[in-house]
Each structure stands twice: as C-alpha cells, then as structure tokens.
Amino acid sequence: MTVSAVHPLTSISSKLGQEPLKPLKPISGDTPHVSPDDIEWAKKLDKKMEYGWIPSDEDQQRYNKIVESLKAIRDGGGYVYKDTTSFSSNPRGISAIGSLFGRTLSGGYIGYRYSHDVATITRTTYDQIKTGIGSGDFGGALKGLAGGIKSSGIIALKAGGISSAINAGTSVVSNVFETLSGRQTGTEAVGNVAADTVGGFLSGVGASTFSGISTLGLSLAGTVGLPLTIIGVAGGAVGSVLIDKAYKASGLFSNVKSKVIKLID
C-alpha cells in the first residue's frame, strides 16, 4: 500500500473511529479508494435495511463494491477499520421484518403471561427487605432479597425459552421466504435464524422485566383489572424490542451469525 493511497483515507479512518496504520506493503495494479461519501451512503443503506428496506440490485452492487474496496485497503495494511456496514451483518428485507415481528409478538405474550408474577415478586421482595431492615433483622432482609432474585430468575429463564421458540419460528418463515426470493443464500438464512433464536432469549428476559416493572408501577397507583393486563403486554413488547436493538447494535447478532456461517462453510 503506497503512502498516497493511505493519506486520502485518513478522514474515513477517523470517521469510523480507527487510527491509520503504517503501510505494510504495496499492492500492484489500481490503488483501492473509498470516499467518505461512499462510506456514509453505505452506512445509511445498512440502517434502512435493518428496518426492512430491500435494496435494488444496483444499490446492492454499489454497496458490495464499497465493502470489497475497504477489505482490499485493510488487507494491504493501509488502515484498520470497524466494518459497521457489513451487508450481511443484520437481517434485511423480509428477514428484518420477521425479526421485528417475532420480538414484538414474543414480548407481548411474555408480558401477558408473566407481568403480574414479576410485579408480585418485586413488591413482595421489597416489603421483606424493608421489614427486615426496619426491625433490625438483616438476615431476614438478605433472605428476602435472595428469594426474590431466585424467583425472578426462574421466570426470566422460562420467558427466555418461550421467546426463543417464538422467534425461531418467525425467523424460519421469513428467512425461507427471503431465500426462495433469491435475496440471500441458504447459509445466510441459517445464520439469521440462529442469531434470532439467541436474540429471542435475551429479549424474552428483557420483556419479563419491563412488563413486571410497568405492571408494578400501575398497581401501586391503584390501577386494577384490564388496564394492568394491557400495560403488561405493552411493556413486554417494548422491552423485547429495546433489548433486541441493543443486541444488534452491540454486534452480538453479527457475531453469532458469522460463527454459524463459518461452521457451515
């Protein structure tokens, strides 16, 4: 990689949060080059795909060319970059819609099934701790805390398992459709399903917590009956989607998917 090839890429490196490296070796032929505008365009396309956008063939070809150029520069020692725009890092098109639908559906169901239980455990644990500290019985307070954590943990594991099953099912349907439509490979579909299943478990745990807190808040305000059920379902759905966003933003979805694809390949 020549010095002239590295210099124009300094601003791109900085934009991606990485520092340029000293060139290791020259590359014969044309010098790879990616402009800041190309990087920003690719990142915006990647974000749209997370919400279900299906790119045109022309956009996909342009995107793939940008990623290939980045890899060529990286492999030549020009600079190290964080590939935040990997075209297959996240589900896209129908797969993305299926992923979002699965998280919302499972979160709502978890909220409906477990929000009251989590709220009750939380309230009971709080009362036991408060009573124990107030009476000087710190052993009783710790026992109440341990019991609350154990009970909440059991529900969280159950919620995660149910959510994993629901998300695996919705992911299989959407990814089969996407594969048959020719917009992804079968290997990528398997990676998506595996990553969705793991994400479903985490979202289920989050849904049980969010729904329980939401239900507890309204119950303390004196609300009873159907409104509590509605807020439990809504809290579960919102919590599930929020955890899913964090899961994908952290790169865990990409890591699980990549590892599964490598195992298959």
N, C-alpha and C positions, 0 to 999 in steps of 0.2 A: 504494500500500500504506500503510495507516494505521499509526501507531505502536502502537496497541493490537493490531494484527494481528501485528506483529513481536515484541513483548515475550514472549508465551507460547511463542514458538518458539526462544527463546534456548537452553533446555536441549537441544532437539533438535539445534540447530546444533552445540553443544559436543559432543554425543554422536557426531556424525558427523565431528568433527574440523575444523569450519569456523567461521569467525567471522561474526556477523551483519553485514550491510551497512546503511548508512543508506538509509531508504526513498526510492525514486525518484519514485513517483507512486501515487496512489490507484487502486484498482480498484473499478469500480461493481458493485453487487449484493452478494451474500453474501461475507463475508471467508473465504478459504480457511483451513482449520485442520487440522493433523495432530498428534495427541497422541503423546507418547513411547511409549505402549503400542502404538500402531499401527505406529510405526517398528520397534520390537523384534519385533512379530509378523511383519511383512513380511520382516525380515532372517532370522528363523528359518525361514520358509517357503522363502525363497530357498536357504538352506543345505540343507534337506531335498530340494529339487528337484535339487540337484547330485548327490545320491546315488540319484536315480531316482524320487523321490516324485512322483506325479501328483496335483495339487490338484483338489479338487472345483470345480464351476462357481461355487459360492457363494464359496469361498475365492479363486478367481481374480478374480472381480468385485470383491471387497473389496480385493484386492491392487492391481488396476488403478486403483481409485478413489484409493487412497493415493498411488500414483505420480503420478497426474494432479494431485492436490492439491499435491504437492510442486513439480511443474513450474509450476503456476499461481502459487505463492508465489514461486518463484525468478524467474519471468519478470516478476513485479510489482516486483522489486527488494527483496523482504523479506530474503532471505539467500541465500548461495551454499552449496550442499550437494553432497557427492560421492554420486552415485547408485550406492550399493553394492547396491541391491535392485532393479535393473532386471530385470523379469520375463523378458526375452528375452536377458539378457547371457550366460547359460550354457545348455548343453543341459539338457533336462528330460525326465522320464519315460523312455520307451524310448530317446530320443536320448542321455540321460545314461548309461544302461546300456550302449548301444552304444559310446559314447566310452570308458568304463572297460574294457569288454571288448577293444576294439581296442588300447588301451595295454598291457594285460596280455599279450595274445596276441603282439603285435609285440615287446614287451620280452623275453618268454621265448624267442622264436625268435632274436632278436639275441644273447641270452646263449648259446644253444646253438651258434650259428654262429661267433661272434667272441670269446667269452670267453677261450679258450685263446690265440688270436693276440694279443689285447691284453695278457694276462698275460705272454706270452713277450717281447713288445716292451718292456714295462715293466721286466722283470727284466734283459734284455739292455742296455737303456739305462742302468739303474742300475749295472750292472757296468762298462760302458765309462767312465762318469763317474768312478766310484770308482777304477778302474785309472789313468785319466788324471791325476787329481788326486794319487793316491799316488805316481806316477812323475814328477810334475812336468810332464807333457805336457798342459798346459791346452788346447792346440789340439785334441788328440785328445778331451778331455773335452767340449768345446763341439761338436765334430763328432758325437760320440755322442748328445749332447742334441738337436741339430738333426735327426739321423736318426730319433730316437725320436719327436719331435714330428711329423715328416712322415709316418712310417708310421702313427702313431695317428690323424692327421688324415684320411688316406686311408680307413682303416677306419671312422672316425666318419661320413664323408660317405656311404659305402656303406650303413652301418647306418641313417642318417637317411633315405636314399632308399627302402630296403626298408620301413622303418617307416611312411613317408608313404603308400606304396601300400597297405599292410595297413589302416591307419587310415582311409584314404579309402574303401576297400571296406566296412568295417564301418559307417562313418558313413552311407554312402549307403543301405544296407539299413535301418538303424534310423530314419533320418530320413524315408525314404519311408513306412515304416510309421506313423510319428508324424503325418505329413502326411495320409495317407489316413484316419487315425483322426479327423482334424479338430481335433487339438490344437495345430497350428501351421500357418503359411502356407507355401507353396512357397518364397517368398523367404527366409523364416527358415531353412528346411531347407538351401537352398544356402549360406547364411551359416554354418550349423553345419558342413557338410561342408568348406568352405574352411578354417575355423578348426581343425577336427580334423586336416586334412591338414598344416597348418603345425605344429600341436602334435605330430603324429606324428613329424615330422622331428626336432624338439627332443628328444622322448622317446627316439627311436632313438639319438641321440648319447649321451644320458644312460645308456641301457641298456648300450651298449657299454663305457662307462667303469666303471659299477657292477659289471657282470658280470666284467670283467677284474680289477678290484681284489679282488673276492670270491674268484675262482679263484686269483689270485696268493697271497692270504693262506693258503688251504688247502694249496696246493702247497708253500709254504715250511715248512708244518708237517708235511710228509711225506705228505700225502694224495694218492692217485693213483686213476685209473680212474673208475668210475661216480659216486662222490661229487663229484668235480670237475665233472662234467657237470651234476649236479643243482644244485650251488651256483651254477654259471654261469647256468643257466636261471632260478633263483630270484632271483639278483642282478640279472639283466636285467629281470625283471618288476617287481621292487621299484623299481629305478632309474627305469624308464619311468613308473610311476605317480607317484613322488615328483616327477619333473620336470613331469609333467602338472599336478599340484596347484599347483606354483609358477607354472606358465604361466597357469593360470586365475586364481589369486589375484592375480597381478601386473596383471591387466586386459588382457593381450595377446590372450587369446581373444576378449574382448568387442570390442576394437578391430578385430581382423581381421574378425570377423563384421559389425560395424557398417559398416565400409568397403565390404564386399562387398554388403550390403543397399542401401546408398546408391547404389552403382554400378548395381545392377539397377533400383532405383526411378527 
